[in-house]
Amino acid sequence: MKYRSLGTTTEKLSSIGLGCMGMNHGYGTPDDKESIATLERAIELGITFWDTADVYANGQNEELLARVLKTNRDKIFLATKFGFRSNPGEGNVQFDGSPAYIKIAVERSLKRLGTDVIDLYYAHRVDPNVPIEETVSAMAELVKEGKVRYLGLSEASATSLRKAHGVHPISALQSEYSLLTRETEGNVMPVCRELGISFVPFSPLARGLMTNTLDVSTLAEGDFRKSLPRYQEEYKENNTRLANGFAELAAGKNATAAQLALAWVLAQGEYIIPIPGTKRRKYLEENAAAVDLELNASDLQDIESLLAKYPNTGARYGESQNKLVDRT
């Protein structure tokens, strides 16, 4: 495994982290036994940057990680997120970035994770009803109390990121970023580079589309991708052709499509640390090998040319999910 710096800190994180959400949230049927084996294998491979959130499986994702953290806490750089909370009886989820809720949320996460400190604590979104300065001030108090080491934001705009960083150093900004999702290139990523903030892409494989192994028609009930625009029938032909062509490019590099997609993300800058998610050792090992795949200018141009041939990929989010993305 290779390593990259977290922001301007002295921390060295595995160049590819591990997104743990899908182990028991959002993607089909959980398999705790295989997930535990995957977490243990991650340690062996040097993938020590793990990402979870309190909302994943209503806290059960944090509890799942705790089973491995119990005897391996000193080996893991642990990130979790807060803010999403459900409204009983209303059937919807809202974001709460208030100082009062942050105090509650962190204690719950610490207990579920079985630890006394969280290495990187993210606001899972930006609360439109609470100034970001207030949210970050409350998060900074957790640093002073020794409950949190570093702070991060998720899906925040460049403006919010600057405001937040002015209150307390933000070490990481997590947003969706992949070959198919590149909106952050325009303004967010340049601010990260300017301020020395790590950019942490989630879904760097476009939720499986760029692996050329995903058959959208076979997605299980409960798989939330079935509700996203990009996975609907109208985009199927375009995305199938794109994935097939991309797999051919990967084969020319003696790599899998997943490895080439991750290598492309890594090639966008040393400040980028992607967190592909998986609950299977097979895919974890495949992803880990991407750090050794070097891309030259010609390789990158070939990828851009292919993407230009198949632009009708569909939006990453529907209306309800888009409402929770900060674009101020």
N, C-alpha and C positions, 0 to 999 in steps of 0.2 A: 504494500500500500504506500501511496505517496501522501504528503501532508501539505496543508495550506494554512496560512495565518488567519485567525479570527480578527477581522478589523485591524485596529492598531494595537491589539493586545499581544502578549507573548504566547498566547495559546496556539497550539498546532493541532488542527483537526484533520481527520482523514479526508482526502480530497473528494471522496464520495461518501456521503453519510447514508443513514438508513431511515427512511420514512416508515413509521410503524402503524399508521392509521389502518391500512387495509388488513391488518392481522385479525381484527375483529370488528371492523366498522366500514360500511360503505361498499365493500366488494365481495359479495357472495357469502358463502358459509365459512365461519371461523374454523380453524384447526389449531387449537392451542398447543398440542404436542409438537407439530411441525413449526409453529411460530417460535416456541421456546428453543427448539433445535436451531432455528435460523438465527436467533439472537446470540446463541452460544457460538455458532459458526462465525458470526460477524466479529466477535472478539478475536477469534483465531486468525481471521483475515486482516485484522487491524482496522476494521470499520467501527470506530469508537464514537462517532458523532450520531446520536440517536435522537429522533424527533417524534414527539407525541403531542397530545392536547387533552385537556380535561373533558372536552365534549365528545371525544371519540368513544363510542359505545358507552356513553354516560359514565365515564370514569374507568370503565373496565380495561381500556387500553393501557392506562397508567398502571393499573393493578397487575396486568399481564407482565409489563416490563419489570415491575418490582420483584417478581419471582426470580429473575436473573440478576437484577441489580443487588439483591440481598448479599450475594457473595462476590460481586464484581464491581461494586460502586466506584472504586478508585480507578477502574480501567475505562470508564465511560464518561464522555462529555454529554451531559443530559440536557435536552431542550424540551420544554413543554409550553403550552399556550393557554390563555384564559380569555373569557369574555362572552362566549355564547351561552345563553341560558334559555331554557324552555319555559313557556307560560302554561302551567297546568290548566287543562280544560279548553285552552284556545288552539292547541295543536300546531303552534308555530314557534319559531326560535328567533330571539332577538339578541342584539349585542349590548353588553353592559360594560362600559369602560370607566365606570365611576370609581373614585377612590374607596368608597365604602365596600363595593363588591370585590375589588382587588384584594382587600384584606381577607375576605372570606375565601376567595378562590385559591389563593396561594396556600392557605392552611390545609385546604382539602386536597390539593395536589401533593403537598409534602407528605401528608398522611398516606395517600394511596400509593405513592412512589416508594414509601418506606425510607425516606432520606431526610436529612436536616437542611439540605441546600440544593437549589436548582441552579445548574450552571448557566443556562440561557433561558430567560423568561420573556416570552413574546406576548404582546397584545395581539390577539388573533385577528382583529380588524380594528378600524378606527371608528369610534362611536361618534355619529354625527351630532349627538346631543350633549357631548362632553368635550370641551376643548382638549386637544391632544396634550397640551402643556399640563393640564390637571392630571390626566391619566399617567403621563410619564413621571410627574412629580411623585405620585403615589407609588409607582414602581421603583423609583429611586430610593424611597424610604425602605423598601425591602432589601435593597443593596446595603444600606447603612445598618440594617438589623441583622445582616448576615444570612438572610434566607434565600437570597438570589445573588449571583455573581455578576452577570452581564445582562443587558437589556436588548430586546429586539422588537420589531414591528412586523406585521404581516399584511400584505395587500394595501400598503399605504402609498399615498401620492408623494411626489417629490416635495410639494409644499409642506405636507404634514411631517415628512421625514426631516426637513430642515428645522421646523419648529421644535420637534421632539429632541433632536440632537442639540439644540440650543439650551435645553433644560438639563439633560444628562446624556453622556455619550451613548449613542446607539451602536451596538456592535454588529448587528445583523438585520437585514431586511429580507423577509421571506415572501416570495410571490411566485405565482405560476409562470414558468418559463420553459419553453421547448422550441423545437423547430417549427411548431405550429402556433405557438403562443409567444409573440414577441413585442407586445405593446410597451413593455417596460424599457425597451431599448431607447425610446425617444427621449425620456426625461428622468425616469427613476434611476436607471443604472448609471448614467453620468453623474448624478448626485452621490451615489454610493462611492464611485471612484474618487470624486472630489473630496468627500469627507472621510474617506478611509473606512467605509462600512462594508462588511462582507455581504454579498448578494447570494441568497440561498434559494435556488429554484426548487419548488415542489412540482410534481408531475413532469419531470424532465423527459419522460418517454411519451408525453401526450396521453397519459392514462392508458398506455398500452398500444395506442394506434401505430406508433413508429416502430414497434417490435416486429411487425408483420406476422404476428402470431394470434392476433385478436380477431375473433369472428363475432362481430357485434350482435348477430342474430341469436347467438347462444348465451348471451349474458343472462345470469340467473336472476330470479325475482329478488328484489332487495338490492340489486346492484345499481347504485345511483347514477351510473353513466347512462342508463336507459332514459333518463329524463333530460340529458344534456343535448343541445342542438347538434353538436358535432357527430353524434352517434346515431343520428336518424337516417332513414332510408335515402333521403334526397342527396346525402353527401357520400353514400356508401361507395359508388363507383369511383368518384374522384379519389377518395382516401385509400381505397384498395389499390388503385393504380399507383398512387404515390408511395404507399408502403412497399409494394412489389418492386418498384424502381429503386427505392432506397435500399432494400435488401440486396439488390444486385450490386449497388455501389459498395455495400459492406462486404459482400463476398469477395470483391476485388481487392479488399484490404485484409482478407483472411479473418474477418470479424463477423459477428452477428449484427443485425440491425440495431438491437438495443445498445450494443457496445459502440457502434458508430454514432448513434444519437447522443449518448453520454459524452463521447469524445468531442463531439461538436460543441456541446455546452461547456465543457472544460476549456476548450480552445478559445472561448470568448473572453477569458481574462483570469488571472491568478486570484482575483478577489471573489471568484465564483465557486461555491461549494454545493453541488446538487445533492438532493436527498431522495433518490428513487425509492419507491416503496415496494416491498415484497413480503410475503409470508412463507416463502419456499427457499430452501438452501440452494437449489439449482439456479434460480435466477439471481440470488445474492452473489454467488460465485461468478456468474456471467457478468454481472454489473461491475464487480470489483476489478475484473480484468481490463475494463475500459481505460483505467488510468495509464496503461502501458501503450495505448493506441495513439500514435502521433499523426497529426494531420498537417499537411503542407498547404500552401496557398492554392494549389491546383485542386486538391481534395475539397477544400472549402468552396471553391467556385463551382465545382461539379454539383455539390449539394444545393447551392443557391439556384443553379440552372434547373435542377430537377423540381425544386419547390415552385419555381416560376411557371412550370408546365401544368401544375395542378393546384391552382389557387383556391378552388371552391371547397375549402376544408370545413367550413361551418364555424360558428361561434363557440367559444369554450364554455360559456355559461348562458342560462336562460334568464328571463327577466327577474325572477325572484333572487337568484344568486348574485346577479349584477348589482342589485340594490345594496349589497353588503360590501362592495368594493369601493374604496375611497378614491375619488377622482377630483378632489378639490384642488 
